[in-house]
Amino acid sequence: MIIGIPKEVKVDEHRVALPPGGVRELVRHGHEVLVQKDAGVGSGFTDDEYRKAGAVIVDTAEEAWSRADMVTKVKEPQPDEYPYMREGLLLFTYLHLAAAEELTHKMVGSGVTGLAYETVEDKEGRLPLLEPMSEVAGRMASQIAAYYLEKHLGGRGVLMGGVPGVLPANVVVLGGGTVGTHAAKIALGMGAHVTLLDINVERLRYLDDVLHGRFNTLYSNAGNVADTIVNADAVIGAVLITGAKAPKLITRDMLSIMPRGSVIVDVAVDQGGCVETTKATTHSNPTYFVDGVLHYGVANMPGAVPRTSSLALSNATLRYALRLANLGFEAALKADAGLAKGLNIHKGKVTYQAVAEAFNLKYSPVSF
């Protein structure tokens, strides 16, 4: 199989789909890998490293896309990349289609096959290709919240861990999955007082056992969310419904009860955000204020630490890319029901139910 790795073009995105080590494995299995010139530079990987791994360096994105049987990348196709999508091409990347209506229609119209990292499941029902970036984003979220709590950046002027005689920051984490757990760990490590809300009571019991320090758990409902954000210095949105839009747990009206200068870091922004006032931002222009509350909505948070993120992502995706390349698309999905759940678009049809429901499109499941 010919695998294309184009350079990411999303604003402030410096990750790369596979580092040289991942390319070496694909080449070792007899596949040809086309890497666009400078695709890995943002993550610290040179073209020479890719050449030594056996890659063919191509000058343009068009070559990386047009000559490939499968394109693997990090972020969803951007408008400049829409013309490259075509029937017979397998696109293996993060798609987050339930929050991207235009992209969904473009993919349907192109005939491309879209296999989404974020909806692939393992045998235990976990999301192995979303998890590494969720770990990174969760850990970053608490660091970012601490940073923007500084007064000169618009925050309340609160130190996360406080000092002797002064209380630490109150951090509210909405969601107890991978993002929320890692956010809570880092916030606790910084000395903050953390309250985590989730609708899964068993998950709350587990987190209560393993996380120690100034840590409380609450069942997530509208009343408890409102009660906790009243005194929150920082709120971290970490809600996920696989493949679907995130529910809005904080409405515009609820901002009025939050302290002025408090900080919201909505990691769920890729799926539309769990705060009604969330909008996607960039690393170059990451924040904005609504009703005196600072919002951070960067849609590719792990792109700020691209070397760590690219290596972590490859650790998870490489085995699936190898399976697709070695067996072919249909045989690979037939052999692995969890991988088949990654199929969102195929031959002009929406094959993932949550995406179809998001835009009132026909759901067309595919059997292999």
C-alpha positions in Angstrom: 0.0 0.0 0.0 1.1 3.6 -0.6 0.6 5.7 2.6 0.7 9.5 2.4 1.7 11.8 5.3 1.0 15.4 4.4 2.1 18.4 6.4 -0.6 19.6 8.8 -2.1 22.9 7.6 -4.5 23.8 10.5 -3.5 27.0 12.2 -0.7 26.5 14.8 -0.7 22.7 14.3 2.8 21.3 14.5 2.2 17.6 15.0 2.8 15.0 12.4 0.8 11.8 11.9 3.8 9.4 12.2 7.4 10.1 13.4 10.3 8.4 11.5 10.1 5.3 13.7 6.5 4.7 12.6 7.4 5.2 9.0 10.3 2.6 9.4 7.8 0.0 10.5 5.5 0.6 7.6 8.4 0.4 5.2 9.7 -2.8 6.9 6.3 -4.4 6.1 6.7 -3.6 2.4 4.7 -0.4 2.1 5.7 2.8 0.4 5.4 6.0 2.5 5.2 9.4 1.0 6.1 12.2 3.4 5.6 15.8 2.4 8.6 18.0 2.7 9.0 19.5 6.2 6.0 17.6 7.5 7.8 16.6 10.7 9.8 19.8 11.3 7.3 21.2 13.8 7.7 18.1 15.9 11.5 18.1 15.6 11.8 15.4 12.9 13.9 16.3 9.8 13.4 15.1 6.2 16.7 13.3 6.5 15.4 11.2 9.4 12.4 10.3 7.3 14.6 9.4 4.3 16.8 7.2 6.6 13.6 5.5 7.8 12.8 4.6 4.1 10.3 7.4 3.3 10.0 9.1 -0.1 10.0 12.9 0.5 7.5 14.7 -1.8 7.5 18.4 -2.4 3.8 19.1 -2.2 0.6 18.2 -0.4 -1.0 17.3 -3.7 1.6 14.5 -4.2 1.2 13.1 -0.7 -2.6 13.0 -1.2 -2.9 12.0 -4.9 -0.4 9.2 -5.0 -1.6 7.6 -1.8 -4.0 4.7 -1.2 -4.3 5.8 2.5 -3.6 9.3 3.9 -2.9 9.4 7.6 -2.8 12.7 9.4 -3.5 14.4 12.7 -6.3 16.9 12.2 -9.4 16.9 10.1 -9.1 18.1 6.5 -9.0 21.9 6.2 -10.8 23.8 3.3 -7.5 23.9 1.3 -7.4 20.1 1.5 -11.0 19.4 0.4 -10.1 19.1 -3.3 -7.7 16.2 -2.4 -10.4 14.0 -1.1 -11.6 11.5 -3.7 -13.3 8.1 -4.1 -11.0 5.2 -3.4 -8.9 7.1 -0.9 -8.9 6.0 2.8 -8.4 8.9 5.2 -7.3 7.9 8.6 -7.3 10.8 11.1 -9.2 12.7 13.8 -12.4 13.9 12.1 -14.9 15.1 14.9 -17.6 15.2 12.2 -20.5 15.8 14.6 -19.2 19.3 15.1 -18.2 19.9 11.5 -21.2 20.0 9.2 -19.4 21.5 6.2 -16.6 18.9 6.3 -19.2 16.1 6.6 -20.9 17.3 3.4 -17.6 17.7 1.6 -16.5 14.2 2.6 -19.9 12.7 1.5 -19.7 14.5 -1.8 -16.1 13.5 -2.5 -16.7 9.7 -2.1 -13.7 9.5 0.3 -13.7 6.9 3.0 -13.2 8.5 6.4 -11.9 6.4 9.3 -11.9 8.5 12.5 -9.4 8.0 15.2 -11.8 9.2 17.9 -14.5 6.5 17.3 -12.2 3.5 17.0 -12.8 1.2 20.1 -10.8 -1.6 21.7 -12.2 -4.8 23.1 -13.1 -3.1 26.3 -15.0 -0.3 24.6 -12.3 2.2 25.3 -11.1 4.8 22.7 -7.4 3.9 22.2 -6.7 6.5 19.5 -8.4 9.3 21.4 -6.8 8.4 24.7 -3.2 9.7 24.2 -4.3 13.1 23.0 -6.9 13.2 25.8 -4.0 12.5 28.3 -2.0 15.4 26.8 -5.0 17.8 26.7 -6.1 16.9 30.2 -2.7 17.6 31.7 -2.3 20.8 29.7 -5.8 22.0 30.8 -4.7 22.5 34.4 -1.5 24.1 33.4 -3.4 26.5 31.1 -6.0 27.3 33.8 -3.2 28.1 36.2 -1.5 30.4 33.7 -4.7 32.3 32.8 -5.7 32.8 36.4 -2.8 35.4 36.5 -4.2 38.9 36.8 -2.3 40.4 33.9 -3.9 37.8 31.6 -7.4 38.6 32.8 -7.8 36.1 35.5 -8.7 36.5 39.1 -5.1 36.6 40.3 -5.3 33.3 42.1 -2.4 31.0 42.6 -3.4 27.3 42.0 -1.8 26.0 45.1 -2.3 29.0 47.4 0.3 29.5 50.1 0.3 28.9 53.9 -2.6 30.9 55.3 -4.3 31.4 51.9 -6.7 28.9 50.3 -5.8 27.3 47.0 -7.8 27.7 43.8 -11.1 25.9 43.4 -11.0 23.8 40.2 -14.1 22.2 38.8 -13.7 19.3 36.3 -16.7 18.4 34.2 -16.2 14.7 33.2 -14.3 11.9 34.7 -12.9 10.3 31.6 -9.3 10.4 30.4 -9.2 14.2 30.0 -10.9 14.9 33.3 -8.8 12.4 35.2 -5.5 13.8 34.0 -6.7 17.4 34.5 -7.6 16.5 38.1 -4.2 14.8 38.7 -2.3 17.8 37.6 -4.5 20.3 39.4 -4.1 18.3 42.6 -0.4 18.1 42.0 -0.4 21.9 41.9 -2.2 22.0 45.2 -5.6 23.1 44.0 -8.9 22.0 45.6 -10.6 19.9 42.9 -14.3 18.9 42.5 -15.0 16.4 39.7 -18.4 15.7 38.3 -19.6 12.8 36.2 -22.8 10.8 35.6 -21.1 7.5 36.1 -21.1 6.7 39.8 -18.8 3.7 39.5 -16.3 6.0 37.8 -16.6 8.5 40.7 -16.0 5.7 43.2 -12.9 4.6 41.3 -11.5 8.2 41.1 -12.3 8.8 44.8 -10.1 5.7 45.6 -7.1 6.6 43.4 -7.0 10.4 43.6 -6.0 11.9 46.9 -5.6 15.4 48.3 -8.2 18.2 48.1 -10.5 16.2 46.0 -14.3 15.8 45.9 -16.7 14.0 43.6 -20.2 14.9 42.7 -22.9 13.3 40.5 -23.3 15.5 37.5 -26.7 17.2 37.1 -27.7 20.8 36.4 -28.1 21.7 40.1 -24.7 20.3 41.1 -22.9 22.0 38.2 -24.5 25.3 39.2 -23.6 24.8 42.9 -19.9 24.1 42.1 -19.2 26.8 39.5 -20.4 29.6 41.9 -17.1 29.4 43.7 -14.9 28.1 40.9 -11.7 29.8 40.0 -11.3 27.5 37.0 -13.6 25.1 35.2 -12.3 22.4 32.9 -14.7 21.0 30.4 -13.9 17.3 29.8 -17.2 15.8 28.6 -17.3 13.3 25.8 -20.0 11.4 24.1 -18.3 9.2 21.6 -18.6 10.6 18.1 -21.4 13.0 19.1 -21.7 16.7 20.0 -20.9 17.4 23.7 -23.9 18.3 25.9 -24.0 22.0 27.1 -23.5 21.7 30.8 -22.9 25.4 31.4 -25.3 27.8 29.7 -24.8 31.5 28.9 -27.1 32.4 31.8 -24.9 30.4 34.2 -21.9 32.6 33.6 -23.5 35.3 35.6 -23.1 33.3 38.8 -19.4 32.6 38.2 -16.7 34.8 39.7 -15.4 37.6 37.4 -12.0 36.6 36.1 -12.6 32.9 36.5 -11.3 30.7 33.7 -13.0 28.1 31.5 -10.8 25.6 29.6 -13.2 23.7 27.4 -11.3 20.7 26.1 -14.6 19.4 24.6 -14.4 22.1 21.9 -13.5 19.6 19.2 -17.0 18.1 19.8 -18.7 21.5 20.0 -17.8 22.3 23.6 -19.7 21.6 26.9 -20.1 25.3 27.6 -22.7 27.1 25.5 -20.4 30.1 25.0 -17.5 28.1 23.8 -16.1 28.8 20.4 -13.0 27.3 18.7 -9.8 29.4 19.1 -6.2 29.0 18.1 -2.9 29.0 19.9 -2.1 32.4 18.4 -5.4 33.9 19.7 -6.5 31.4 22.4 -8.9 33.4 24.7 -11.8 35.7 24.9 -14.2 36.9 27.5 -18.0 36.4 27.9 -19.7 38.2 30.8 -16.4 38.6 32.6 -15.4 34.9 32.4 -12.2 34.1 30.4 -12.7 31.3 27.9 -10.0 29.2 26.4 -11.2 27.1 23.4 -8.1 26.0 21.4 -9.3 23.1 19.3 -5.9 21.4 19.0 -4.4 21.8 22.4 -1.8 19.0 22.1 -0.4 20.8 19.0 1.4 23.1 21.5 3.6 20.2 22.6 4.0 18.5 19.2 6.9 16.3 19.9 5.4 14.7 22.9 2.0 14.5 21.2 3.3 13.1 17.9 5.2 10.3 19.6 2.2 9.5 21.9 -0.2 9.5 19.0 2.0 7.2 16.9 2.3 4.8 19.8 -1.5 4.3 19.5 -2.2 4.6 15.8 0.7 2.7 14.2 -0.6 -0.8 14.9 -3.9 0.2 13.3 -2.2 1.8 10.3 -0.2 -1.4 9.9 -3.3 -3.5 10.0 -5.0 -1.4 7.4 -2.0 -1.4 5.1 -1.2 -5.1 5.6 -4.8 -6.5 5.2 -6.4 -3.8 3.2 -9.3 -1.6 4.3 -12.2 -4.0 4.1 -10.4 -7.1 5.5 -8.9 -5.0 8.4 -12.4 -3.8 9.4 -13.9 -7.3 9.0 -11.2 -8.7 11.3 -11.6 -6.0 14.0 -15.0 -4.8 15.0 -13.5 -2.0 17.1 -11.6 -0.6 14.2 -14.8 -0.8 12.1 -16.4 1.6 14.6 -14.0 4.2 13.3 -15.8 4.2 9.9 -17.7 7.5 9.7 -18.0 8.1 5.9 -17.9 5.6 3.1 -18.7 5.9 -0.6 -20.8 9.0 -0.2 -22.7 7.7 2.9 -22.7 8.6 6.6 -21.9 5.3 8.4 -21.7 6.6 12.0 -25.1 7.1 13.6 -24.2 10.1 15.8 -22.9 12.0 12.9 -26.0 11.3 10.8 -28.2 12.4 13.7 -26.2 15.6 14.2 -27.1 16.9 10.7 -30.4 15.0 10.0 -28.6 12.9 7.4 -29.4 9.3 6.4 -27.5 6.7 8.5 -26.2 3.9 6.3 -24.4 1.3 8.4 -21.8 -0.9 6.6 -21.4 -4.6 7.2 -18.1 -6.3 6.5 
